[in-house]
Amino acid sequence: MARKDETGVIIEENENYETKIIPTKHSEINRKVKVKNNATIEGGIYGKKIEINNQARVKGPLMAKKSVQLRGGKIDSDIGSIEKTEIKEASIIGTVISKRINIKDSIIYGNLIGSRVIIKNSVVLGNIISKKELNLKKTTCFTFKSKEKSEIKNVELILPQAIINGEYELKSNVKIISINKNGKDTYPELGQEDIYKHEGNRYLTLSNRIMDLTKVTKKMNNVYEAIEKLISKDPKEIHSNYSQEKLREKFKK
């Protein structure tokens, strides 16, 4: 059974908490909220610090005065925290906004917006926007925009364009997985020669190449259909079927 007082809330393992967790008086604003393994919260959560553990599920948004930490589980809405958000082996159906975002081995159905953003071995079915520093490694996303500093390695894009302003390290070419040739495992790659400036932005783009727009449009429609089917998936199924490699296979047809 849930334990609650003015300093914190603990939802026990396997518990089904049938409402949201929000302050009802001023003294509860700075509470820490911890959701243990395999628990379910039917509403959203507000707290100073929020911790969600393995296979827990929250069906509403997470809003933290300081930080959010996810170690597995599924969030069916947006996440917002003032200082930092750390996500590992989890799935999110919503946008994540935080000053610092660190994500590993996860899938996000939504956008990421932060000042310092680090993403490793994940799939982001949305846009990644970094206001200061961006570090992407072995990650698939719609597209990204960096403002001051970025490091890109083993990244795959669904849209054939990104914005890469400020200092940058392009440690490997960027693959466009929504476009391939005759169903084979070959994709256009964006490198240094595909970077150009336009109206104050530095673009990494295929636009300066000649493409068959009919084929590109068909591939992009397949992408959107695959994403729409994702929303109702179980977290375990998502992680097994939407890795970089398997997501790439879905876009061949």
N, C-alpha and C positions, 0 to 999 in steps of 0.2 A: 504494500500500500504506500502511496506517496507520502513523503515527509516534507512538511512545509513550515517555515517560520519567517521572520523578517529578514534573516540573513541568507536564506537559501531554499531551494526546492530540489528534492531528489525523487525521480521516478524510478521505481525498482524494476528489475528484470522481468520481462514478460507481462508487464502491467499495461492495461489499456486505460489511458487517462482520457475521459470523454469530453473534455473542454479545453479551452486555451489557457495558457499560463501567462498572466499579465499582472502588474501591480494593481492593487485595489486601494492602496494608501501610500502616502509619500515615503514612509519608512521602508517600503518594499522595492523601491526603484533600483537599489544597488544589489539586489539579490543575485547569487550565483545559481544557475540552473543546470542540473546534471540529469541526463536521460540514459539509463543503463541498457544493457544488451537486450535486443528483441522487444523493447517496449514500443507502444504506439501512442502518439499524442494526436487527438482528433482536431486540435486547433493550432494556432500559432504560439510562439514563445517570445517574451520580452524579458531581458535580464541584463545585468552588468557583464557577466561572462556566461556563455552557453557552451555546454559540452555534450555532444551526442556520440554514443558508442555503437559498437558493431550491431548491424541488423535492426537498429531502432528506426522508427519511421515517424516523421512529423508531417502532418497534412496541411499545415499553415506556414506562414513566413517566420523566419528567425530574425529578430532585431536585437542587437546587443550594443550596450553603451560602450563596451570596451572590446570584447573579442568573441569569436565563434571558433570552436574546434570540433571537427567531425572526424571520427575514426570509424568509417563504415556507415552503413545505413542509407536512408533515402529521405530527401526533403522535397515535398510536393509544391514548393512555392519559392519566393525570393529570399535572399539572405542579405542583410545589411549590418555592418559593424563599423564603428568609428575608427578603431585602431588596426585590427588584423583579423583575417579569416584563414584558417588552416583546414584543408580538406584532404583526406586520404582514403582511398578505396570506398568512395561514396558516389551516389548519383543525385543530381539536383535537377529539378524541373522548374527553372526560374533563373532570374538574373542575380548575380553576386556583385555587390558594391562594397568596397572596403579600401582603406588607405593602403594596406598591405595584403596581398592575396598569394597564398602558397598552396598549390594543388598538385597532387601526385596520384597516379593510378585511379583516376576517376572519370566520370562522364557528366557533362553539364549540358542540359537542354536550355540554353539561354545565353545571355551576354555576361562578360566579365569586365568590370570597370574599376580601376584602382590606380594608385600612384606608382607602386612597385608590385609587379606581377611576375610570379615564377610558376611555370606550368611544366610538369614532367610526365611523360608516358600517359597522356590523357586525351580524351576526345571532347571538344567544345563545339556543340552544334549551335553556334552563335558567333558574335564578334568579340574580339579581345581588344580592349582599349587601355593603354597604359599612359599615364600622364607624365611619368618620369622614366622608370626603368622597366624593361621587359626581357624576360629570359624564357625562351621556349625550346624544349628538348623533347624529341620523339612525341610530337603532339599533332593532332589533326584538328583543324578549326575552319569555320566559314572564312574568316579573314582576320587580320589584326591591324592595329594602328599604334605605333610607338611615337613618343614625342621627343625624348631627350637621349635615351641610350637603350640599345637592344642587342641581344645575343640570340641568334637563330641557328638551330642545328636539328637535322632530321625532322623537318616540319612539312606537313601536307596541308594544302588549302583546298576548300571546296569551291570558293569563288576565285577566279583567276586574277586576283589583284589584292595588294596590301599596301599600307602606307608605312614607311620606315624612315622617320625623321631623326635628326640629331646624329650622335655617334652610333655606329652599328658594326657588328661582326656577323657576317653571313658565312657560317662555318661549313655549310653544305648547301647545295641547291634545294629549292623549295618545289615540291611536286604538286601538280594540280590533279587531284584524283577524280574529279568529275569529268575529265576529258581523257579518253584513251583511244587507241587505234584498233579497230576490229576486235574488240573484246580481249585483246592481249594485255599482258601485265607491263605495258609501257605507257608512260605519261609525260606530258610536257613538263619541263623543269625550268624554274626561274633562277637565273644567276646574276652576276654582276652586270652582264650586258643587257639585262632587262630592267635596270634601274634608270629612271629619268625624273627630272624635276618639272613640276607644272604648278603655277600659281601658289608657290610657297610650300608645296609638299613634295616629298620624294617618294615616287611610286615604284613598287616592284610589280610588274604587270606584263601580261601577254598582249596588250592592246596594240603594240607596235609590230606584231606578227600577223600574217595572213591566216585567218581561220575560217573553217566552214561553220557559219553561224547556225545553220539548221541542225547540224550534229551537236553543237554545243548546247543549244536550247533543249534538245531532247535529253541530253545527259543531265542537265540541271533539273529538268522535271522529274527524272528518276531520283535525284538527290532529295528533292522536297518530299516525294512520296515516301521514301525510306525514313525520313525524319518524322513525318506525321505518325508513322506506325510505332515510333519509339515511346510515345508518351505513356502508354498503358503497360509498358514492360516492367517485369519484376527486376530489382537491382541485380540479382545473380545472373539473370538472363541477359541483362544489358552488358555486364562485364564480360560475359562469355561470347557475345555476338557482335559487339561494337568496338573491338580493338582496332588499331590502325589497319592491320592486315585484313580483317574480316569486313570492315567498313569499305575498304578499297574494292573487295570482291563484289560487294553489292552494287557498285556503280559501273561495273563493266558492261552490264546488259543494256 
